[in-house]
Structure formats: structure tokens, C-alpha cells
Amino acid sequence: YSNSNPSNSYARIRDNARCLYKKSDKPKACICGYDKHYEICYIKAIKDFDKDTPIVVVNSLDNLVALCPNCHWEFDKGLLKICPSS
């Protein structure tokens, strides 16, 4: 993916993350309990990884969390803290 336009490669990486998350046994509801719609969010952003980091590391289930749109917005603005799983 690294040879592509960054926005295109990020879209492919995000698509892959959504597929992985849906197939996993991770909770399909937001941490606030909302379960009607969720977005897959990166705990550590794609852009914060080195360019040579394998996608399996970026899209590790430990780096993904389901958030409702409101919690996702709060997380992106630094109002909601999420710790990676250990």
C-alpha cells in the first residue's frame, strides 16, 4: 500500500481493519453502550506508524476499538482516552 497516494492507502488499510474487526469476537458496541452504529477507530493512528510497519501490526485487534460517532469525535479531539489492550 505504501506506493499509493496516502489517502488511498489509508482507505485500504481502514477497509481491511473493518473486515478484521467484524470477523473478530471483539465487542460490536461502543464503550458507552450504544450499539446501533459503530465506527472502527485506531487507538494509535495510522499516520503514527512508520511507513514500513506491516498492516497486520497497524490493524492489530489490540489497536482497534468500536466507537459510536460521538465517542469517536471525542476521542479524536482528545476528550476521551482509550488505553490499548495488553
N, C-alpha and C positions, 0 to 999 in steps of 0.2 A: 504493500500500500504506500510505501514511502516515496515512490516515483510520481505519484499523483499530486494534483492540487491538494493542499492541506484540507480544505473544506470537504472535498470529495472523499479523501481518505478517512477523515474523521467520521463522515456519514457511514461509510462501510464498516468502520470499527464499531460505531454505535448500533448499526443493524445487527452485527454479529453479537453484541452484548445483549440486545433484546431477545434474540433467539436463545442464547445460552441461559438467560435468566428464566424465560418461560418454561424451558425444559427442566429447570432445576427444582429442588424442593424448598427453595427459599420462599419466605412469606410473600404473597401476592397482594398484600395490603400495606398501606403506608404506616409508618411508625405512629402516626396519630390515630390510626384505626380506620381511616377512610379506605374503602375497598371497591368503589365504583369505577375509578380510573386511576391508574398509576403510571408514572414515568420511571424509566430506569436511569438512575443517576450514578455518576462516578464519584466515589469518595475522594480519590486522588484524580484530578482532571487529566484527560488525555495529553494535553499540552505540557503537563508537568513531568512526563516521562521522557527519557532520552529517545531520539529518533530510532535507535537500533533496538529498542525494547520490544521483545516478541509480543504479539497481540494476545497470546494466552496469559501473559503477565498483566497487561493493561486491562483485559476483560476477565480477570480472575473474579470468581464469585465473592471473594473477600473484599473486592474493590467496588462492588455493585450493590445498590440498595434501591428498593421501590419507594418512591415518594409521590404523594399527591401533588398537583400543580402548586398549591400554596406552600407546602413544605419545601418543594424543590426551589421555589423562588426565595424562601427564607434561607435555605442552605446556600444558594448562590450569592446572596447578599451578606453572608456571614452571621446571620441571626440564629441559625440552627447548627449545632455541632453534631457530627456523626463520627464516631471512632471506628476505625477499621477493625474487623474481626481478627482475633488472634488464634 
